[in-house]
């Protein structure tokens, strides 16, 4: 099996093997080579805690943005 994730020698960059088509469902997305490579990279380099913290920050930022836009949408519908 070909290597899907390559880490540069100095550790400053990651190179993923990218597929040509985008997955159409969530299940296929999770099994796509890019996501599988990302999960493998996180696991092999023991970065679970760091990945969790980053994803938590992204989720919080998106929730805050959604709360800000929600009142604006409600005002438009009235």
WOLIN-V755656 format. One record per residue. N is the residue number from 1. RES is the residue in one small letter. OMEGA is omega in whole degrees, 0 to 359 (NA if undefined). NEAR is the number of other C-alpha atoms within 10 Angstrom. Layout:
BEGIN
[[N,RES,OMEGA,NEAR] [N,RES,OMEGA,NEAR]]
END
This chain:
BEGIN
[[1,x,181,3] [2,x,178,5] [3,x,185,8] [4,x,181,16] [5,x,178,19] [6,x,178,14] [7,x,180,12] [8,x,183,10] [9,x,180,8] [10,x,177,6] [11,x,185,8] [12,x,181,7] [13,x,180,9] [14,x,177,12] [15,x,178,11] [16,x,171,17] [17,x,186,13] [18,x,178,14] [19,x,183,10] [20,x,184,6] [21,x,177,7] [22,x,177,10] [23,x,184,13] [24,x,180,8] [25,x,180,9] [26,x,181,9] [27,x,179,9] [28,x,178,12] [29,x,180,14] [30,x,181,13] [31,x,181,13] [32,x,182,17] [33,x,181,17] [34,x,181,17] [35,x,178,15] [36,x,178,16] [37,x,177,20] [38,x,178,16] [39,x,180,16] [40,x,179,14] [41,x,180,19] [42,x,182,15] [43,x,183,12] [44,x,181,10] [45,x,176,8] [46,x,182,11] [47,x,184,12] [48,x,182,14] [49,x,180,10] [50,x,179,11] [51,x,178,13] [52,x,180,11] [53,x,179,11] [54,x,180,11] [55,x,177,12] [56,x,179,12] [57,x,179,11] [58,x,180,12] [59,x,179,12] [60,x,179,11] [61,x,179,12] [62,x,177,12] [63,x,179,12] [64,x,179,11] [65,x,180,11] [66,x,179,11] [67,x,179,11] [68,x,182,11] [69,x,182,11] [70,x,178,10] [71,x,179,10] [72,x,179,10] [73,x,180,10] [74,x,180,9] [75,x,180,8] [76,x,185,7] [77,x,181,6] [78,x,NA,5]]
END
